Amino acid sequence: MTAKPTMIEFRDVQKYYGDYHALRGINASIRAGEFFSLLGPSGCGKTTLLRTIAGFEDISAGAVLIDGKDAALIPANKRPTNMVFQSYAIFPHLTVEENVGFGLRRARLDKAEMGRRVGDALAMVGLTGFGKRAAHALSGGQRQRVALARALILKPKVLLLDEPLSALDKKMREQMQVELIKLQRQVGITFVLVTHDQEEALVMSDRIAVMFEGRIVQLDDPVTLYRRPKTRQVADFIGTMNFLPATLLSDTTDGCEVEVAGLGRCRIAPDQAPPGGNGQDTTVGFRPETLTILFDGQAAAARETPGTVEEVVYYGDMTYYDVKLDGVASAVRLSMRNVPGRPVLDIGTRARVAWSPDALVLFR
């Protein structure tokens, strides 16, 4: 498969606000037609980085390139980008079609062409028939779609999304996530999303840049980011991760031999051990779904360890257990799908916990 060309490139981007160093040497590229997310906690610099693409923030050093051109030479209103803000910025005194067509007023289009373009944009976001409706009478999800249509009607090469779903309730947010994915595939342009919601980034993105304190600490596709985080900080931020203390017994190009509290001795493949220090005291991480409880009658697993159920959280389709493994000070969390015939264990139940070395990630 031919690699997609680069649409946005950051070259050692630095940003200072007085003495505060907001962006610290950002180097990354975003491909044409990619759904790319900037993910991180509040204050990590993700919105600042997004605004450097739009031209709403000047950089202190380095360069931002958009479609091969130095963005510093392009005024914000001339860049091939458009932004959907967290607040949507819908004009309440205008109708839906007046909001959507607002950016076309300078294009001097005749009434018929304006109507066609607005109609196409509304159809794109599933709002056909809503053109005459007052903007203030829309639901949150409908306002979000109006903001998308208004941005896309100008046919930008890059659509910038600044936490556009954060004001929606959980069900509507999940619905809009799917609709945004479909919309991005339909229009085929580059989407750059800022979010602090790990699940949202995993669901929607082709690639994700995880940011902490003004730096990109890992840039990968969602599967790699979730299964093979490069640092404990990333592992702890993306989803739920259990951590157990471990002792590094040997370290070769073929993998590591470690003694893990509660799990015993195991071998970890090179791709499960990101590079780092060489100290003997290390940490092993693993996801809740990579452990399983063996119920009565199930055959003994090659890798299993005993423990006691300390907490049970029932979610309908899933049950989450906190299990204290023998010889370990704190409990680990594991998840089990609730299939017909599988009981939900009570607190205090002794359990057999099975696991696989393939699930472990070593943090040195």
Secondary structure, DSSP 8 states (H G I E B T S, - for coil): -----EEEEEEEEEEEETTEEEEEEEEEEEETT-EEEEE-STTSSHHHHHHHHHTSS--SEEEEEETTEEGGGS-GGGSSEEEE-TTTT--TTSBHHHHHTGGGGGG---HHHHHHHHHHHHHHTT-TT-TTSBGGGS-HHHHHHHHHHHHHTT--SEEEEESTTTTS-HHHHHHHHHHHHHHHHHH--EEEEEES-HHHHHHH-SEEEEEETTEEEEEE-HHHHHHS-SSHHHHHHSS--EEEEEEEEEEETTEEEEEETTTEEEEE-GGGS-S----SEEEEEE-GGG-EEE-TT----SSEEEEEEEEEEE-SSEEEEEEEETT-SS-EEEEEE--TT-----TT-EEEEE--GGG-EEE-
